[in-house]
């Protein structure tokens, strides 16, 4: 690498850090713009998480002398990509990094980067839409005869035009959130390269984003989108996949029949896959058929929209409006993410509660009575709630059975066996057996000093607990998670579930999940965001 390339590489690295800082500043405002394809308010955070993964990898490099350093960063952003917008951003960044770190003149490299980024991002989306981040990057790429400054100005104009291309944006009075985030990233990068950017750091479309309320968000059911069902898909499924191009195409063919917002990007046999669907199992199974799946994330898009108000109110998540069914499920959960996941598995009503916040018998009773069935299964998910749950049985006219789950991991396992059309007795047997199969562990912090068979720990240390007591203790969270897992994994284990708790840094959670995958390459590792209090990680092995 000559001195000119080295200087530009350092400028690009500085630009990536500046872009991350810019996204962090404007993350909340970008989230508020997010109304397409569903108003789940996470575009800013998804793009920030994606770019952060790249910056973390950048910080771990010894230097930028290697001609392939940009590949390391590109792969990190790909594997760290979150959401539709994050996956698309990772594809654009891959093209940008490759072009800008070459020996091509800066102006030519910039236009080459945008042209390739636009092509790659558009080809990665199964059904590209105008009025999105794809329109914004395309506008910058078309301006290839102009300067970098003119290219950025063209992207700003394209962003302001997005409401004219998507009715859902026009009705909400916002521009596209992904495009807004992309402009923050590319303008920060251009400034680091010495380009004078018009209105640098000024984003008028974000100034009033905080004023957007649910009252002005459109009713998606009344909007005629370009493809039927764009807002009808309830779940977002994402995972990393090691596979070949032929297998990827076969998976995309399957996905096209069961979902939308399909984005598959990758390089050198590693892909990041994203779909909105109502068929969680078949979506993941298609990936397993194509290659090695890891880092699985499932989000209930509908309840993500309602999550903030539920948390702020501190109330039980209301029963889902469903038709009467043979058997309904009521479950206790602490953490908005856990509640959302429970709902996605078919739980009709979630009662707020758990360690340190046990629900009252009345709260459990109200939830059972609100269920749309005369036959109810109740999952207490905590040993301290078992007695209260049992008391409900004699207080209602409904037929109620208790699945004796001791924690949310047993609850998840039980719900995997739930069939709403089967009778109560059948579900009781299946779910109880499923709950018993999971080996569970909990990581929390010690409130007092103590000892266990392998040593001692102090106040504030992380401790790993299982059904057999304290299995690990250390001041390092990753060390405790891995040691706890070592006590749970056995020869017949197939799946590890990591439930990430409230306040856990996203970078740390990603690092720990990668360490688990590297330690147990023979197992499928699922990462779910539970946001549960008190426990940074809950671990399940099946």
Secondary structure, 3 states (H helix, E strand, C coil): CCHHHHHHHHHHHHHHHHHHHHHHHHHHHHHHHCCCCCCCCCHHHHHHHHHHHHHHHHHCCCCCCCCCHHHHHHHHHHHCCCHHHHHHHHHHHHHHHHHHCCCCCHHHHHHHHHHHHHHHHHHHECCCCCCCHHHHHHHHHHCCCCCHHHHHHHHHHHHHHHHHHCHHHHHHCCCCHHHHHHHHHHHHHHHHCCCCCCCCCCCHHHHCHHHCCCCCCCCHHHCCCCCCCCCCCCEEEEEEEECCHHHHHHHHHHHHCCEEEEEEEEECCEEEEEEEECCHHHHHHHHHHHCEEEEEEEEEHHHHHHHHHHHHHCCCECCCCCCCCCCEEEEEECCHHHHHHHHHCCCCEEEECECCECCCHHHHHHHHHHCCCCEEEEECCCHHHHHHHHHHHCCCCCEEEEECCCCHHHHHHHHHCCCCCCCHHHHHHHHHHHHHHCEEEEEEECCCCEEECCEEECCCCEEEEECCEEEEEECCHHHHHHHHHHHHCCCCCCEEEEEECCCCCHHHHHHHHHHHHHHCCCCEEEEEECCCCCCCEEEEEC
